[in-house]
């Protein structure tokens, strides 16, 4: 299909917004077509976690910014170490607050950036590129293959070259952007949706949640402490006074609080059982019964 010229600049504000919204509606359905590939990608990520590997996102421009955002949300949401999920953007911190789009052509930079964090064969690399052809991302995936990393490509095109490099590719062809070439729009939305699925599902499968509760959240402020209190209440149906008493004793660790309330164990005993079961709350409760 050829490129279509649209008179966006002469439309009313509401007409422009409606056109953008109409295009955005398509994205979830296009991503749905790739759920099988996304599921396989999660399985690869979890296997990497199980052998001590890290999830490393690599991207340029919008793709790199989305990578950094998703990676930076994992420690506070899932209580994991800062290094477990990392986002690398070509141009580094300067590219986050400004724009260093020329760095997307620097293949040597891609290798240096990966070497700077000692990427090894236990890690898994996820290359994110709207076109599927960004030189920085492509070379990062090639380097990953050279050192025997598993590699996953995310692209918003059906013809991107990284599909010929990566072990697995998630391809969502979003079509032309309403503002031609502005891949921060539909392509960015598709990429964000996929990254949400990859990181969240991987963490769930790796035991960083209990039920649908974020029990590994770090309660570093009052809002999060209130959220912990709500989680424990939902998981145990205990009364507020008992929950507050236990949370004070375990420094607002929701997993420990849930186990103490559900089993009658002391705080230290609950912590030991969590260690024995790799932090999986459900396994502790299942084995205590």
C-alpha positions in Angstrom: 0.0 0.0 0.0 1.4 3.4 -0.9 1.8 6.3 1.5 -1.3 8.5 1.9 -1.2 12.2 2.2 -3.8 13.5 4.7 -4.7 17.2 5.2 -4.2 17.0 9.0 -3.2 20.7 9.3 -6.5 21.9 8.0 -8.7 19.7 10.2 -10.4 20.9 13.4 -8.8 19.9 16.7 -11.5 17.3 17.4 -11.2 15.8 13.9 -7.4 15.3 14.4 -7.9 13.7 17.8 -10.6 11.4 16.3 -8.2 10.3 13.6 -5.5 9.6 16.1 -7.9 7.7 18.3 -9.2 5.7 15.4 -5.7 4.5 14.6 -4.9 3.8 18.2 -7.9 1.5 18.5 -6.2 -0.9 16.0 -3.1 -1.6 18.1 -4.4 -4.0 20.8 -5.9 -6.2 18.0 -2.6 -6.2 16.1 -0.7 -7.1 19.3 -3.2 -9.9 20.0 -2.0 -11.6 16.8 1.4 -11.9 18.3 0.4 -13.3 21.7 1.9 -16.7 20.9 5.3 -15.1 20.1 5.0 -13.0 23.3 4.3 -16.1 25.3 7.4 -17.8 23.9 9.5 -14.7 24.7 8.3 -14.8 28.3 9.4 -18.4 28.6 12.9 -17.5 27.3 13.1 -14.6 29.8 12.1 -16.8 32.8 14.6 -19.4 31.8 17.3 -16.7 31.8 16.2 -15.5 35.3 16.4 -19.1 36.6 20.1 -19.3 35.7 20.9 -15.9 37.2 20.6 -14.0 33.9 19.3 -10.5 33.3 16.7 -9.1 30.9 18.5 -6.4 28.8 16.4 -4.1 26.6 18.2 -2.3 23.8 16.7 0.6 21.7 17.2 4.0 20.2 15.0 7.1 20.3 11.4 6.3 21.4 12.1 2.6 21.6 15.1 3.2 23.9 13.1 5.5 26.1 10.3 3.0 26.5 12.9 0.3 27.3 14.4 2.4 30.1 10.9 3.2 31.5 9.9 -0.4 31.6 13.2 -1.5 33.2 13.1 1.3 35.8 9.6 0.3 36.9 10.6 -3.3 37.8 12.5 -2.7 41.0 9.8 -0.7 42.8 7.0 -2.9 41.4 8.5 -6.3 41.9 11.2 -5.7 44.5 14.0 -7.0 42.2 17.6 -5.8 42.1 18.2 -2.7 39.9 20.4 -4.8 37.6 17.9 -7.6 36.9 16.1 -5.7 34.2 18.0 -3.0 32.4 17.2 -0.6 29.5 19.9 0.6 27.3 19.3 3.5 25.0 21.8 4.7 22.4 23.2 7.9 23.6 22.7 7.1 27.3 21.2 9.6 29.7 21.6 12.4 27.3 19.2 10.7 24.9 16.5 10.4 27.6 16.1 14.1 28.3 17.0 15.3 24.8 17.5 13.7 21.4 20.6 12.1 20.1 19.0 10.3 17.2 22.4 10.1 15.3 23.6 7.5 17.8 21.1 4.9 16.3 23.6 4.5 13.4 26.6 3.8 15.7 27.1 0.0 15.6 30.4 0.1 17.6 28.6 2.0 20.4 26.1 -0.8 20.7 28.9 -3.3 21.4 30.6 -0.9 23.9 27.4 -0.3 25.7 26.7 -4.1 26.1 30.3 -4.7 27.2 30.1 -1.9 29.8 27.5 -4.0 31.7 29.4 -7.3 31.2 26.6 -8.9 29.2 27.1 -12.7 29.2 25.5 -15.8 27.8 23.1 -16.2 30.7 21.5 -12.8 29.9 18.7 -12.3 27.4 18.7 -9.4 25.0 15.5 -7.7 23.7 16.1 -5.4 20.7 13.3 -2.8 20.2 13.1 -1.0 16.9 10.0 0.3 15.0 11.5 -0.4 11.6 13.4 -3.6 12.6 16.5 -2.2 10.9 18.0 0.3 13.4 21.8 -0.3 13.1 22.5 0.2 16.8 19.9 -2.4 17.8 20.7 -4.8 14.9 24.4 -4.8 15.9 23.5 -5.3 19.6 21.5 -8.4 18.6 24.4 -9.7 16.5 26.8 -9.2 19.4 24.4 -11.1 21.7 24.4 -14.0 19.3 28.2 -14.0 19.1 28.4 -14.4 22.9 25.6 -17.0 22.9 22.9 -14.8 24.5 19.3 -15.6 23.6 17.9 -12.7 21.6 14.3 -11.4 21.1 13.4 -8.7 18.5 10.4 -6.4 18.8 9.5 -4.5 15.6 6.6 -2.7 14.1 7.2 -3.9 10.6 6.9 -7.2 8.7 10.2 -6.8 6.9 12.7 -5.7 9.5 16.1 -7.4 9.3 16.4 -8.2 13.0 14.0 -11.1 12.4 16.9 -12.8 10.5 19.2 -12.4 13.6 17.1 -13.0 16.7 16.1 -16.3 18.1 12.5 -15.0 18.3 10.8 -12.0 16.8 7.6 -10.2 17.8 6.4 -8.3 14.8 3.4 -6.0 14.9 2.9 -4.2 11.6 1.1 -1.0 12.7 1.0 0.6 9.2 1.6 4.2 8.5 1.4 6.7 11.4 -1.2 9.4 11.3 1.7 11.8 11.5 3.9 10.1 8.9 7.1 8.7 10.3 6.3 9.6 13.9 6.9 6.2 15.4 6.4 7.5 19.0 2.7 7.1 18.2 1.2 3.7 17.1 4.6 2.0 17.1 5.4 3.4 20.5 2.0 2.2 21.8 2.5 -1.3 20.5 6.0 -1.5 22.0 4.8 -0.3 25.4 2.0 -2.9 25.4 4.5 -5.7 24.5 7.1 -4.6 27.1 4.3 -4.5 29.8 3.4 -8.1 28.9 7.0 -9.3 28.8 8.2 -7.8 32.2 4.9 -8.3 34.1 4.3 -11.9 33.0 7.9 -12.9 33.5 7.9 -11.5 37.0 4.6 -13.3 37.8 6.0 -16.6 36.4 9.2 -16.0 38.4 7.3 -15.8 41.7 7.3 -12.1 42.3 3.6 -11.8 42.9 1.0 -13.6 45.0 -2.5 -14.0 43.5 -2.8 -10.7 41.5 -1.1 -8.7 44.2 2.3 -6.9 44.0 3.6 -8.5 47.2 7.2 -7.6 46.3 6.5 -3.9 46.1 8.9 -1.7 48.1 6.9 0.3 50.6 9.1 3.4 50.5 6.4 6.0 51.1 3.0 6.3 52.8 1.0 5.6 49.6 2.8 2.3 49.1 2.5 1.4 52.8 -1.3 1.9 52.4 -1.2 -0.3 49.3 0.6 -3.0 51.3 -2.0 -2.8 54.0 -4.8 -3.2 51.4 -3.0 -6.2 49.8 -2.6 -8.0 53.1 -6.3 -7.3 53.9 -7.4 -8.7 50.5 -5.2 -11.8 50.8 -6.1 -12.7 54.4 -9.4 -10.9 55.3 -7.8 -10.2 58.7 -9.0 -7.2 60.7 -7.2 -3.9 60.4 -5.7 -3.9 63.9 -4.1 -7.3 63.4 -2.8 -6.3 60.0 -1.2 -3.1 61.4 0.3 -5.0 64.3 1.9 -7.6 62.0 3.1 -5.0 59.4 4.9 -3.1 62.1 6.7 -6.2 63.2 7.8 -7.2 59.7 8.7 -3.7 58.4 5.7 -3.6 56.0 6.7 -6.8 54.1 3.4 -8.0 52.6 4.6 -11.5 52.0 5.8 -12.0 55.5 2.6 -10.5 56.9 0.4 -12.7 54.8 2.3 -15.8 55.9 2.2 -14.9 59.5 -1.5 -14.2 59.5 -2.4 -17.3 57.5 -0.1 -19.7 59.4 0.4 -18.3 62.8 4.2 -18.5 62.4 6.5 -15.9 63.9 8.0 -13.2 61.7 11.4 -14.8 61.6 10.0 -18.2 60.9 8.0 -16.8 58.0 11.1 -15.2 56.6 13.0 -18.5 56.8 10.2 -20.3 54.9 10.2 -17.7 52.2 14.0 -18.1 51.8 13.5 -21.9 51.5 10.8 -21.4 48.8 12.7 -18.8 46.8 10.4 -16.0 47.9 7.2 -17.6 46.6 4.4 -16.9 49.0 2.0 -19.5 47.4 4.6 -22.2 47.8 5.1 -21.4 51.4 1.4 -21.6 52.1 0.9 -24.7 50.0 3.7 -26.5 51.9 2.5 -25.4 55.3 -0.9 -26.9 54.9 
